[in-house]
Amino acid sequence: MPDVMIVVPTYDEVDGLERTVGRLRQSVPHAELVIIDDGSPDGTGELADRLAKADAGTLVIHRTERGYRSAVIEGIRFAMARGATKVVVTDADGSYDADGLPELLAVSASGVDLVIGSRFVEGSDVRNMSRRRRLSSRVGNAYARGLLATNVQDLTSSLRVYRTRILEQIDLDAIQVDAYAFQIAMAVRVAQAGGTIAEVPIGFIERAVGASKMRLAEELGALTAVTKWSLSGVRALPKAPR
């Protein structure tokens, strides 16, 4: 049984998936990796099957359901069922530098329940992010930090390591927000369950393609969710010292 399971949700990622999977498998060769494909029409699912056929450490789950939140939750449950003690979640587009993953896992192994690959702490290396995107990410995270009374700098990062001991204490089905709001919600639930959170600087290269209108909608959705949580009394996400 794997100690570490890497969960990679996909939808129309045929152009970058093979490279991303290769880098992840090279960076953490002892881990298993599961691709959660939501019926991508561009052939991502078929590519995932070919990668799995060539590598026993790569697995695939094909879904008819669509959505980031449900894909991550399904991946988490799959990892827990296979006995993993740590669950890595990352994007399929390769924006987050896989070379930094061993350091995140080392911090997790020290007992931290949620380790975030952070774009906004000292030592991070962020490239190709547009001025609008950088500004909106900074402002959104600052807004969330203020309302949630936390010093976590990058609440919306998609590169994370969770310890399954804390995930077992979280009602994942009760989380009904998606995208960026889902990332924040998971940090909130970890904190509410008594877990610790740490950030590790990471390399990040913004991919050249993407749906900017959807991204804006996701950002606004996250701000709305944070406002509601704050009004309901959600406060204080603890961050582990490093």
Contacts in CASP RR format, 6 or more apart in sequence:
PFRMAT RR
TARGET T0000
AUTHOR 0000-0000-0000
METHOD contacts of the structure
MODEL  1
MPDVMIVVPTYDEVDGLERTVGRLRQSVPHAELVIIDDGSPDGTGELADR
LAKADAGTLVIHRTERGYRSAVIEGIRFAMARGATKVVVTDADGSYDADG
LPELLAVSASGVDLVIGSRFVEGSDVRNMSRRRRLSSRVGNAYARGLLAT
NVQDLTSSLRVYRTRILEQIDLDAIQVDAYAFQIAMAVRVAQAGGTIAEV
PIGFIERAVGASKMRLAEELGALTAVTKWSLSGVRALPKAPR
1 82 0 8 1.000
1 83 0 8 1.000
1 84 0 8 1.000
2 30 0 8 1.000
2 31 0 8 1.000
2 32 0 8 1.000
2 79 0 8 1.000
2 82 0 8 1.000
2 83 0 8 1.000
2 84 0 8 1.000
3 30 0 8 1.000
3 31 0 8 1.000
3 84 0 8 1.000
3 85 0 8 1.000
3 86 0 8 1.000
4 28 0 8 1.000
4 30 0 8 1.000
4 31 0 8 1.000
4 32 0 8 1.000
4 84 0 8 1.000
4 85 0 8 1.000
4 86 0 8 1.000
4 87 0 8 1.000
4 88 0 8 1.000
4 105 0 8 1.000
5 31 0 8 1.000
5 32 0 8 1.000
5 33 0 8 1.000
5 34 0 8 1.000
5 75 0 8 1.000
5 78 0 8 1.000
5 79 0 8 1.000
5 82 0 8 1.000
5 84 0 8 1.000
5 86 0 8 1.000
5 87 0 8 1.000
5 88 0 8 1.000
6 24 0 8 1.000
6 28 0 8 1.000
6 31 0 8 1.000
6 32 0 8 1.000
6 33 0 8 1.000
6 34 0 8 1.000
6 88 0 8 1.000
6 89 0 8 1.000
6 90 0 8 1.000
7 34 0 8 1.000
7 36 0 8 1.000
7 72 0 8 1.000
7 75 0 8 1.000
7 76 0 8 1.000
7 78 0 8 1.000
7 79 0 8 1.000
7 87 0 8 1.000
7 88 0 8 1.000
7 89 0 8 1.000
7 90 0 8 1.000
8 17 0 8 1.000
8 20 0 8 1.000
8 21 0 8 1.000
8 24 0 8 1.000
8 33 0 8 1.000
8 34 0 8 1.000
8 35 0 8 1.000
8 36 0 8 1.000
8 90 0 8 1.000
8 91 0 8 1.000
8 92 0 8 1.000
9 36 0 8 1.000
9 38 0 8 1.000
9 67 0 8 1.000
9 68 0 8 1.000
9 71 0 8 1.000
9 72 0 8 1.000
9 89 0 8 1.000
9 91 0 8 1.000
9 92 0 8 1.000
10 17 0 8 1.000
10 35 0 8 1.000
10 36 0 8 1.000
10 37 0 8 1.000
10 38 0 8 1.000
10 40 0 8 1.000
10 44 0 8 1.000
10 45 0 8 1.000
10 48 0 8 1.000
10 92 0 8 1.000
11 37 0 8 1.000
11 38 0 8 1.000
11 39 0 8 1.000
11 40 0 8 1.000
11 44 0 8 1.000
11 66 0 8 1.000
11 67 0 8 1.000
12 40 0 8 1.000
12 41 0 8 1.000
12 42 0 8 1.000
12 44 0 8 1.000
13 20 0 8 1.000
13 40 0 8 1.000
13 42 0 8 1.000
13 44 0 8 1.000
13 92 0 8 1.000
13 93 0 8 1.000
14 40 0 8 1.000
14 42 0 8 1.000
14 43 0 8 1.000
14 44 0 8 1.000
14 47 0 8 1.000
16 92 0 8 1.000
16 93 0 8 1.000
16 94 0 8 1.000
17 35 0 8 1.000
17 44 0 8 1.000
17 47 0 8 1.000
17 48 0 8 1.000
17 51 0 8 1.000
17 92 0 8 1.000
18 47 0 8 1.000
18 51 0 8 1.000
19 94 0 8 1.000
20 91 0 8 1.000
20 92 0 8 1.000
20 93 0 8 1.000
20 94 0 8 1.000
20 98 0 8 1.000
21 33 0 8 1.000
21 35 0 8 1.000
21 51 0 8 1.000
21 58 0 8 1.000
23 94 0 8 1.000
23 98 0 8 1.000
23 99 0 8 1.000
24 31 0 8 1.000
24 33 0 8 1.000
24 90 0 8 1.000
24 98 0 8 1.000
24 101 0 8 1.000
25 31 0 8 1.000
25 33 0 8 1.000
25 55 0 8 1.000
25 57 0 8 1.000
25 58 0 8 1.000
26 98 0 8 1.000
27 98 0 8 1.000
27 99 0 8 1.000
27 100 0 8 1.000
27 101 0 8 1.000
27 102 0 8 1.000
28 88 0 8 1.000
28 98 0 8 1.000
28 101 0 8 1.000
28 102 0 8 1.000
28 105 0 8 1.000
31 88 0 8 1.000
32 57 0 8 1.000
32 58 0 8 1.000
32 59 0 8 1.000
32 82 0 8 1.000
32 84 0 8 1.000
33 57 0 8 1.000
33 58 0 8 1.000
33 59 0 8 1.000
34 58 0 8 1.000
34 59 0 8 1.000
34 60 0 8 1.000
34 61 0 8 1.000
34 75 0 8 1.000
34 78 0 8 1.000
34 79 0 8 1.000
35 45 0 8 1.000
35 48 0 8 1.000
35 51 0 8 1.000
35 52 0 8 1.000
35 58 0 8 1.000
35 59 0 8 1.000
35 60 0 8 1.000
35 61 0 8 1.000
35 92 0 8 1.000
36 61 0 8 1.000
36 63 0 8 1.000
36 71 0 8 1.000
36 72 0 8 1.000
36 74 0 8 1.000
36 75 0 8 1.000
37 44 0 8 1.000
37 45 0 8 1.000
37 48 0 8 1.000
37 60 0 8 1.000
37 61 0 8 1.000
37 62 0 8 1.000
37 63 0 8 1.000
38 63 0 8 1.000
38 64 0 8 1.000
38 65 0 8 1.000
38 66 0 8 1.000
38 67 0 8 1.000
38 71 0 8 1.000
39 45 0 8 1.000
39 62 0 8 1.000
39 63 0 8 1.000
39 64 0 8 1.000
39 66 0 8 1.000
44 92 0 8 1.000
45 60 0 8 1.000
45 62 0 8 1.000
48 58 0 8 1.000
48 60 0 8 1.000
49 60 0 8 1.000
51 58 0 8 1.000
51 60 0 8 1.000
52 58 0 8 1.000
52 59 0 8 1.000
52 60 0 8 1.000
61 74 0 8 1.000
61 75 0 8 1.000
61 78 0 8 1.000
63 70 0 8 1.000
63 71 0 8 1.000
63 74 0 8 1.000
65 71 0 8 1.000
67 178 0 8 1.000
68 178 0 8 1.000
68 179 0 8 1.000
68 182 0 8 1.000
69 175 0 8 1.000
69 176 0 8 1.000
69 177 0 8 1.000
69 178 0 8 1.000
69 179 0 8 1.000
69 182 0 8 1.000
72 89 0 8 1.000
72 182 0 8 1.000
73 172 0 8 1.000
73 173 0 8 1.000
73 175 0 8 1.000
75 87 0 8 1.000
76 87 0 8 1.000
76 89 0 8 1.000
76 162 0 8 1.000
76 167 0 8 1.000
76 172 0 8 1.000
77 172 0 8 1.000
79 87 0 8 1.000
79 164 0 8 1.000
80 87 0 8 1.000
80 164 0 8 1.000
80 167 0 8 1.000
80 168 0 8 1.000
83 164 0 8 1.000
84 164 0 8 1.000
85 163 0 8 1.000
85 164 0 8 1.000
85 165 0 8 1.000
86 105 0 8 1.000
86 108 0 8 1.000
86 109 0 8 1.000
86 161 0 8 1.000
86 162 0 8 1.000
86 163 0 8 1.000
86 164 0 8 1.000
87 161 0 8 1.000
87 162 0 8 1.000
87 163 0 8 1.000
87 164 0 8 1.000
87 167 0 8 1.000
88 101 0 8 1.000
88 104 0 8 1.000
88 105 0 8 1.000
88 159 0 8 1.000
88 160 0 8 1.000
88 161 0 8 1.000
89 158 0 8 1.000
89 159 0 8 1.000
89 160 0 8 1.000
89 162 0 8 1.000
90 96 0 8 1.000
90 98 0 8 1.000
90 101 0 8 1.000
90 158 0 8 1.000
90 159 0 8 1.000
90 160 0 8 1.000
91 158 0 8 1.000
91 159 0 8 1.000
93 207 0 8 1.000
94 205 0 8 1.000
94 207 0 8 1.000
95 158 0 8 1.000
95 204 0 8 1.000
95 205 0 8 1.000
95 206 0 8 1.000
95 207 0 8 1.000
96 117 0 8 1.000
96 157 0 8 1.000
96 158 0 8 1.000
96 159 0 8 1.000
96 202 0 8 1.000
96 203 0 8 1.000
96 204 0 8 1.000
97 125 0 8 1.000
97 202 0 8 1.000
97 203 0 8 1.000
97 204 0 8 1.000
97 205 0 8 1.000
100 200 0 8 1.000
100 202 0 8 1.000
100 203 0 8 1.000
101 159 0 8 1.000
103 200 0 8 1.000
104 115 0 8 1.000
104 117 0 8 1.000
104 159 0 8 1.000
104 160 0 8 1.000
104 161 0 8 1.000
104 200 0 8 1.000
104 202 0 8 1.000
105 115 0 8 1.000
105 161 0 8 1.000
107 115 0 8 1.000
107 161 0 8 1.000
107 198 0 8 1.000
107 200 0 8 1.000
107 242 0 8 1.000
108 115 0 8 1.000
108 161 0 8 1.000
108 163 0 8 1.000
111 163 0 8 1.000
111 196 0 8 1.000
112 163 0 8 1.000
112 196 0 8 1.000
112 197 0 8 1.000
112 198 0 8 1.000
112 240 0 8 1.000
113 162 0 8 1.000
113 163 0 8 1.000
113 165 0 8 1.000
113 166 0 8 1.000
113 190 0 8 1.000
113 193 0 8 1.000
113 194 0 8 1.000
113 195 0 8 1.000
113 196 0 8 1.000
113 197 0 8 1.000
114 160 0 8 1.000
114 161 0 8 1.000
114 162 0 8 1.000
114 163 0 8 1.000
114 166 0 8 1.000
114 186 0 8 1.000
114 187 0 8 1.000
114 190 0 8 1.000
114 195 0 8 1.000
114 196 0 8 1.000
114 197 0 8 1.000
114 198 0 8 1.000
115 160 0 8 1.000
115 161 0 8 1.000
115 197 0 8 1.000
115 198 0 8 1.000
115 199 0 8 1.000
115 200 0 8 1.000
116 152 0 8 1.000
116 154 0 8 1.000
116 155 0 8 1.000
116 157 0 8 1.000
116 159 0 8 1.000
116 160 0 8 1.000
116 187 0 8 1.000
116 197 0 8 1.000
116 198 0 8 1.000
116 199 0 8 1.000
116 200 0 8 1.000
117 154 0 8 1.000
117 157 0 8 1.000
117 159 0 8 1.000
117 160 0 8 1.000
117 199 0 8 1.000
117 200 0 8 1.000
117 201 0 8 1.000
117 202 0 8 1.000
118 124 0 8 1.000
118 153 0 8 1.000
118 154 0 8 1.000
118 157 0 8 1.000
118 199 0 8 1.000
118 200 0 8 1.000
118 201 0 8 1.000
118 202 0 8 1.000
119 126 0 8 1.000
119 137 0 8 1.000
119 154 0 8 1.000
119 157 0 8 1.000
119 202 0 8 1.000
119 203 0 8 1.000
119 204 0 8 1.000
120 137 0 8 1.000
120 138 0 8 1.000
120 141 0 8 1.000
120 153 0 8 1.000
120 154 0 8 1.000
121 153 0 8 1.000
121 154 0 8 1.000
121 199 0 8 1.000
121 200 0 8 1.000
121 201 0 8 1.000
122 201 0 8 1.000
123 201 0 8 1.000
124 201 0 8 1.000
124 202 0 8 1.000
124 203 0 8 1.000
124 204 0 8 1.000
125 201 0 8 1.000
125 202 0 8 1.000
125 203 0 8 1.000
125 204 0 8 1.000
126 134 0 8 1.000
126 203 0 8 1.000
126 204 0 8 1.000
126 205 0 8 1.000
126 206 0 8 1.000
127 203 0 8 1.000
127 204 0 8 1.000
127 205 0 8 1.000
127 206 0 8 1.000
128 205 0 8 1.000
128 206 0 8 1.000
128 207 0 8 1.000
128 208 0 8 1.000
129 137 0 8 1.000
129 204 0 8 1.000
129 206 0 8 1.000
130 206 0 8 1.000
133 206 0 8 1.000
133 215 0 8 1.000
136 216 0 8 1.000
136 219 0 8 1.000
137 156 0 8 1.000
140 156 0 8 1.000
140 219 0 8 1.000
140 222 0 8 1.000
140 223 0 8 1.000
141 153 0 8 1.000
141 154 0 8 1.000
141 155 0 8 1.000
141 156 0 8 1.000
143 223 0 8 1.000
143 226 0 8 1.000
144 150 0 8 1.000
144 155 0 8 1.000
144 156 0 8 1.000
144 184 0 8 1.000
144 222 0 8 1.000
144 223 0 8 1.000
144 226 0 8 1.000
145 151 0 8 1.000
145 152 0 8 1.000
145 153 0 8 1.000
145 155 0 8 1.000
147 226 0 8 1.000
147 227 0 8 1.000
147 229 0 8 1.000
147 230 0 8 1.000
148 155 0 8 1.000
148 184 0 8 1.000
148 188 0 8 1.000
148 226 0 8 1.000
148 229 0 8 1.000
148 230 0 8 1.000
148 234 0 8 1.000
148 235 0 8 1.000
148 236 0 8 1.000
148 237 0 8 1.000
149 235 0 8 1.000
149 236 0 8 1.000
149 237 0 8 1.000
150 191 0 8 1.000
150 236 0 8 1.000
150 237 0 8 1.000
150 238 0 8 1.000
150 239 0 8 1.000
151 239 0 8 1.000
152 187 0 8 1.000
152 197 0 8 1.000
152 199 0 8 1.000
152 237 0 8 1.000
152 239 0 8 1.000
153 199 0 8 1.000
154 199 0 8 1.000
155 183 0 8 1.000
155 184 0 8 1.000
155 187 0 8 1.000
156 180 0 8 1.000
156 183 0 8 1.000
156 184 0 8 1.000
156 222 0 8 1.000
157 183 0 8 1.000
157 202 0 8 1.000
158 183 0 8 1.000
159 202 0 8 1.000
160 183 0 8 1.000
160 186 0 8 1.000
162 186 0 8 1.000
162 190 0 8 1.000
166 190 0 8 1.000
166 193 0 8 1.000
166 194 0 8 1.000
166 195 0 8 1.000
169 193 0 8 1.000
169 194 0 8 1.000
170 186 0 8 1.000
170 189 0 8 1.000
170 190 0 8 1.000
170 193 0 8 1.000
171 189 0 8 1.000
175 182 0 8 1.000
175 185 0 8 1.000
175 186 0 8 1.000
175 189 0 8 1.000
177 185 0 8 1.000
177 221 0 8 1.000
177 222 0 8 1.000
177 225 0 8 1.000
178 218 0 8 1.000
179 218 0 8 1.000
179 221 0 8 1.000
179 222 0 8 1.000
180 218 0 8 1.000
180 219 0 8 1.000
180 221 0 8 1.000
180 222 0 8 1.000
181 218 0 8 1.000
181 221 0 8 1.000
181 222 0 8 1.000
181 224 0 8 1.000
181 225 0 8 1.000
181 226 0 8 1.000
184 222 0 8 1.000
184 225 0 8 1.000
184 226 0 8 1.000
185 225 0 8 1.000
187 197 0 8 1.000
187 237 0 8 1.000
188 229 0 8 1.000
188 234 0 8 1.000
188 237 0 8 1.000
190 197 0 8 1.000
190 237 0 8 1.000
191 197 0 8 1.000
191 236 0 8 1.000
191 237 0 8 1.000
191 238 0 8 1.000
192 234 0 8 1.000
194 238 0 8 1.000
195 238 0 8 1.000
196 238 0 8 1.000
196 239 0 8 1.000
196 240 0 8 1.000
197 237 0 8 1.000
197 238 0 8 1.000
197 239 0 8 1.000
197 240 0 8 1.000
198 239 0 8 1.000
198 240 0 8 1.000
198 242 0 8 1.000
199 239 0 8 1.000
199 242 0 8 1.000
200 242 0 8 1.000
END
